[in-house]
Amino acid sequence: MVRLGKKAAVLTAAGVLAAMSVTGCSSSIDTDAVVATVGGEDITLGVANFYARMTQGQYETYYASMMGMTPETMWEQEAEEDKTYEESTKDGIMERLEDMYIISQHAADYEISLSEEEQKAIENAAKQFDADNTDDAKEVVSGYRKDVEKYLELCAIQAKMDSAMREGVNEEVSDEEAAQKSMQYVYYSYQSADASGNAVDMTDEEKEEVKTSAQTLCDRVKAGEDMETVAGELGAAVETATFDSESTTPHADLITAVDALENEGETTDVIEVDTGVYVAKLTSLFDREATDQEKENIIEQRKQEQYDSLLEEWRADTEIEVNEKVWKKIDFDNTGVTIITSEEDTTGEDASGDETAEDGTAADTEE
């Protein structure tokens, strides 16, 4: 069986670790083999495989079904030119691993380290994982104590560094810079549903009927009638949105038209786009609540840009070498991983090392 407790993952900001069901066969790998070197520090195949299998499990559990296909088919799909979905995903995994090591190597610059309590929580999680799982299961996911501990250490340091790397940005944002307007709008789609509920394109005649309805709404609202009342009579739904001149949703053409209105209460003409038609009414030239929220968004964007800039700078100064021959030993073809979520703590110990009740979800490994 493969079991991972949630509590230690939360304590170390490593994300949710839940039970994993592993199926299929996987050949034995040398977990001490060096898959990459980052700034003179080795990334072992064990750590890389554990992280890769965690990622694989998330994709196969949540995304494959959303995409309406089996995991095997999903991984074989072309994600970009000359790359399968598996190859593209593995590229992302390796890049994130490299980032985790780079960030860890700069932790001392920010006086960031793990406390004894945090280190103990990591050790407890790895110890419990080791005790709860069979040798066969641990071999598939490289779930040995040293590999799990290293992964959780990297995650914990990255979580602490995330805040530190974002500190110090200018948090002053003026009303003018963040100003948001608001509108009511109605969208008439050029698609309808067939008897089975599937979306189908309307005929030209049906589209003309839609445009006629939209024009009626437009004319009556411009004449002073309430948009919600008229829309209700016509069987249409009124939506609301806040925006500025750089917004692109619900549609860029709609934004351009509403933004051009000079007075609150004015209504656009019927706006035709590829997928349907819009009619909108400007309800506020300055939405206070939306503007304040946009100020927070701008500050967060500045923090993210600083974070990205620092990481890019560190990457440029760091020598990175990936052993592709070793990295190819990890593939998703013959081994499936499914995340089984559990609401209970399965670490067996809390952050201080005190024992807690153990009531977790177990999963068998099939070969």
N, C-alpha and C positions, 0 to 999 in steps of 0.2 A: 504494500500500500504506500501511497505518497501523501503525506499530510504536512501542511504548513500552517502555523498558528498566526492569527491576526494581530494579537495584542502587541507583540514585539515589533511587528512591522509598523504599527502606528507609533509606538514609542520612538522608533528610530526614523520616522518619516519616510519609510521605504515603500509606502503604498500598501495596498491590501494583498496579503498572501493568504490564499485559501487552499483547500485540499485540491490535489491534481490527480486525475485519473489518467494513467499512461497505458496506451495500447500499442501492440506491434513489437517489433524487435529492433534493437539498436546495438551495433557492434561496440565492443569495449574500446574506450579511448584512454590515452595517457593524460590524466587531468593535470599533470605537472608540466606538460609540453607548453612551450611559449607560443601563443597565437599572435601576439603583437608586443611591441616595445614602445612605450610612450615616455619620452623624456628620461630614458635610461631605466625605467621601471617596467618589469615584465607583467603582461596580462596572461595568466595561465588559461589553458583550455578548459579547466574545471570551472573557473569563474565565468568565462565566456559562455560555456555550454549551459550553466545554470540560468544565467540571464536570458539566453536565447530560448530555452525551454519555457521559462516563465512567460516570455513574450509570445511564443508560439501558442501556449495554452490560452492566452487572452484572445488572440486572433481566432483560433479555432472554435472557442466557446461562444464568443459574442459576434464576430464579424462574418464568419462563414455562413451562418444561418440568415443573417441580415442580407447577405448577398445572394441568398437562395441557391447555394451550392455546397457540395461536400468540401471538407478541408483539402482533400487531395486535388480536387479540381481548382480550388481557390489558389493553391500554391503554384499550379501550372499556368495560371492565367498570365498574359503579358501585361506587366505593369507600366513599362516604358519600353522604348525601342531597344530590342535585343536583350531584354531583362525580364525574367519571370517575376511573379509576385514574391516568391520565396527569395530570389536573389536580391530584389529591391529591399525587402524587409531585413534581410541579413546585413545589407549595407548600412541601413539605419541603426541596427543593433550595434554594429561595430563602431559607428560614429559616436553613438551615445556612450558606449563604454569608454572610448578614448576621452570624451569630454569629462566623464566622471573621474578618471585618473588625473587629467590635467587640473581639474578643479581641486582635487584632493592635494595635489602637489603645491597649490598656492594657498592652502588653508592657513599655514603659519603666517602668511603676510597679513592676515586679518585676525590673528590670534585665535583661530578657530581650532578646537579639538573636541574629542568626545570625553564626556565626564565618566567617572567610574560607574555611575548608575546606568548611563547609556551603554557603556561597554558591557556591563553585566546583563542588560536586557538582550543585547545581541548574542552574547554567549549562551544565554538561556534559550533563545529561539533556536539557535543552531543545535544546541544539545538536545532539545525536545524533538526537533525534526529528525535528528540522527537516531533517536531512540524509537520514534514512532514508525519508521519506514524500513522496509526490507532492503537487503543488499542489492537485489536485482533492480528495485525501483530507484535507489540512489545512484546506481550505475548509469541508468538511462538519463537522468537529469543532472548528474554530477552533484548530487545533494549531500556531499560529505561536509562535515562540520567546518573545515577550514575554508571551503568554497562558499558556503552559506554565510559564514562570518564576514568574509572579505566583501561579498556583495552588499550585505547590510551595512557594513562600515562605510562603504563608498556612498550608499544612498543617504545615510545619516549625515555625513559630512556635506554632501551636495545640498541637502535640505537646509543646513545651517548657513552654508555659503550663499545660497540663493538670496537670502535677506541681506547679507553683508554686501554682496556685489551690486545690489540695487540701491544702496544707501547713498545720500549726498546729492541727489538730483534736485534741480530747481522745482519746487512744488508750488510756485506762484503761477496761477493761471487767471487771466482776466476774463470778465464776462464777454468781452468782444471776441476773444480767441475761442471761447467755448460755446458761443451763442447757438441755441437751438430753437427752431420753429416747430409748430405742430400743425397737423392737418387731419381731416376726416377724408376717407376715400372709399370708393366702391370699385371693385374689379369684376369685370365680366369676362370669363374665360371663353376661349374659342374651342374648348373641349367639353364633352358631356360624357355621362356614364352609360354604358350599354346595360342589357338585362343582367349581365354577370357582375356588374360593378366596375368593369374595366374602362379606362379613359379612352375615348375615341374622338377624332377630329370632327368638328362640325362641317356640314356642307356649306357652300357659299350662301345659300338661302338662309340657313340657320344663323350664319354670322351676321347677315344683314338685319335679322330680327334682333340680335343682341345689340348691334350698333343703334338700332332704332330705340330700344329700351334705354340705352345709355344716354342718348340724346334727349329723350323725354325727361330723364332724371336731371340732366344738366340744365335744361331750359327751366324746369320748375324751381330748382334750387336757386338759379340766378334770379328768378322772379321773386325770391324771398321766402320760399317754403323751406321747412326744416328737412335736412338731408335724410335723417333717420326715418322720419315719417314717410317721405316719398319713397325711399328705398324699400321700406317695409311693404308698401302698397304694390311695388313692382317685383317683389320677391327677391330682392337683393340684400346683401349684408354690408353694413358700414363698418369699416376698420379705422383705427387711428394709428398715427405714426408721428414720431418726432424726427427732425432732420436738419441738416445744414447743406450748404451748396456742394459739399464733397460727398454727400451720401449717395449710395447706389441702390439702396433697397427702400421700398419694394421694387422700383425700377428707375433707372437713371433718367429716362425720358419724363417720367412722372415728377421726379424731383426737380428737374429743370423747369417744368411748367409751373409747379406750385411755388417754387422759389422766386419766380418772376413776378408773382402777384404782390402788389404794393400795400394792400389794406386787408386787415382781418375781416373775414366774412366773404371775401371774394372767391369765386369758383372758376376753375379751369374750363376750357372747352373739352370735348371728348378727345382723349389721347389714345390713339391706336398704336399698339406694339405688335410684335410677331405673334404673341400668344393670346391676345385679347384686347380689351379696351378699359381705360380708367376714366373716372371723373373724380375730382378732388376739390375740397374746400379748405382754404387757409383759416385755421382757427386761432392761431397765435403767432405773432411776429417774434415773441420772446417767451419761451417756456422755461420758467424758473427751475422747476424740478429737473427737467431734462438737461438744462444747462449745467446745473450742479453735478449731475451724474457724468456729463461729458468732461467736466474738469477732472473728476477722478479718473476717467478713462485716459485723459491726456497725461496725467501724472504717471499712471501705470505704464503707458506706452514709453514715456521717457525712461522709466526704470528698466523696462525690458530692453530698450535700445542700448542702455549703458551695460546691462548684463551681456547682451550679444556682442557688443563691441569689445568688452574685456576678454570674453572667451575667444573671439576671433584673433585678438592680439596675442593671447597666450598660445593659441594653436600655431600661429605664424612663427613663434619663437621656440616651439617644441618639435624635436625630431620624433617622427612617428614612422614605425615600420611594421607592416602587417605580413605575417607568414601565411600567404594564401593557401599553401599546401596543407597546413595544419587547420586553417579555418574551414576548408572544404570538408573536413571530417564531420562537421555538424550539418546535417540536412534534415528536412522535415518530411521526406518522402515516406519512410518506412515506420516512423514513430509518431503516433498522434498523442496530443496532450489536451485534456479537458479540465477546465477549472470547475470545481465543485464548491460553491460558496456555502459558508456556515456562519450563522449569527453568533455562535458561541466562541469564546476564547479557547484556543487549543495549545497555548504555550506551556501550560502547567505551572507557570510562575509569574508573579507580577514583577514590576521594575525593580523592586527591592530584593527580589529573590525569594519572597514568601510564596509558598505553594498556594494555588487556587484550584478550584474544581475543574476537572478536565472533562469536557463533553463536546467532542469535535466530530467532524465528518471524515470518514475514512474512504479510501478508494483502492480498488485492487489493481495490480499491474498484470496485464495479460501478454503473453509472448507466444 
